[in-house]
Amino acid sequence: MATIDLPSADARKACMQIAGVASSKGFHFPGGEWTVQIKSPTSGDKSIAFCRLPK
C-alpha cells in the first residue's frame, strides 16, 4: 500500500508509470489480478488511483 498526497490526476499517472516500469523490467504477477492502489491521506480507505499489474 502507498499513501501519498497528490491530486487524483497525478496519482493516476503515477499508477500507470509504476505498472509500465514493472512491465518494461519484465516483472509479471501471475495467479490473480495484482494491482497498484494509491491512497491519499484524505481519501480514508478509498483508492484515488487503481491499475492492474502485468500477468
Number of C-alpha atoms within 10 A of each C-alpha: 8 9 14 13 13 16 11 15 11 12 21 18 11 18 21 17 13 16 17 15 12 15 15 10 8 9 14 12 14 10 7 7 11 14 14 17 18 23 21 19 10 12 12 9 9 11 17 22 20 16 18 15 21 17 12
